[in-house]
């Protein structure tokens, strides 16, 4: 059963949405990702916010910010492929074909050592570059688009490419997609801080429509995780933290689900929680995050 997010959203009050939603913020150059998240929190008087995927202060673009209980969805929504558009400045002139051939070496699995200023442990790790396309070359400036595995450092990627051709560094960068959150999307486009502030101001004046438009229900997790439906009479038991057994299930478990997969449990359009698939005898899944 496909979850109708728009219908579900229509049936929720603005207070319910603020407790379990995500806002697709278009981060400007300057502030840190944390400060943007805090700005959203303070503007809406929320208990908690968290962002899905850090952007350096000078990097712009898609920065999903989770509100209140939606912060628990970080594990399921954050670790997804990212797409960026940027400018790489070459340190010397190079033939276009030679540049393309060097870039091809960095498509696929690569080894990266995080930058000195990164918050993660500085140890070589494997990441995947799904694609790296040259959009335009203007002198020594190369406009590119790249899709990468979460946790890939684009600045380091440009630097590593540069080591093969006499030097290069990243000049500008913008994230256009983070998992299912896109810069341009008919239903949930990214919203800049100016428009966010206007929507909040109208909400505080009693007009919730603009704010409602930019709130993405946390149930959107059903777009990236397999969904299992359970019976209505089991909901209370499930919300108390019970594992999911085969007898609880309203419909047959999708065959593509394997042990160890993350899954979303619903009862019709009511979100129960995110679970770890076990698939051992009658035991189907154990809870990781229950929406009680």
Phi, psi and omega in degrees: 000124179278136180275123179275094185296321181295316179295318179299318180296318180299328184274359180260147173283163179297327179293320178294320179296319181293341178276342187204068181215173178228142174244127181274088184280139172266096185290132176277169174285136178127289183287156174283163177298321180297318181293327176294315178300318179293325178297317178297316180301310183291324181296324184257004180054049182267161177283327186201146169220159173207148180260153181258088176102108184291137170247137175302153182309319183278351180272139182251172170115201190299119177223091178295132179241120181273143181252132175047243188291343178291346177300335180290350181273358182311311184301330187263339184249338187281319189275062181232164182301148179240148177238136182228151168239132183207178176239125176252125179263122178280149181270352174204161179291142181214146178297138183303318182295320179296319178299315179298320180293323177292317180300324180302330180295339184257009175270131182106207181286129177228162174255132180229140171256116182306148179301158180304321185276002181287159182273350182270163178299134181278086177221142180299133179220156182269134175224164181242131172260109184286321179200150177216105187246130174280122180267324183196146175236125179234096184065241180263002180263125182246114175276125185225162171231134180221141173248129186223161173293146177305139179093003177274133180266113183290322177301317179291324178298315178297320180295318180293322175298318180300325180296340180272345188228017178095015175111142176192153175214158179282130181261314180217154179207140177221131176271126182255347179204137174227097184064237181272002180262120184246156174297315180242115180210131185301320184275315186227067178290157177293149182239130179284166185295330178296312180291327175298314179299319179296318180297319179293319179299316179295322179298318181289341176271356178108000179251106186268355190300315182293320178292318180303321182300324186266358178274125180255114182304141179300340179296353176301344177303337178293347178281342183241346178244147173299145182249134173242132179263133176247164182291150181299323183287353181261348187306311182301318180294318180296319181290345176274358176107009181292143171298165178260123178254162183301330181287345180279340193280131180285322180232162182302139177297128178306135185295335183285349179285132179240158177302134182097345178290152172271136181225159177251133179255129178230159165237102193057242180258011178272120180283127180262315179162181177254136188229162173256122182292131179253310178053053179236108184062232178276348180281117183266312185203154175246145185288143171246322179215112181252132184272066182261000000 
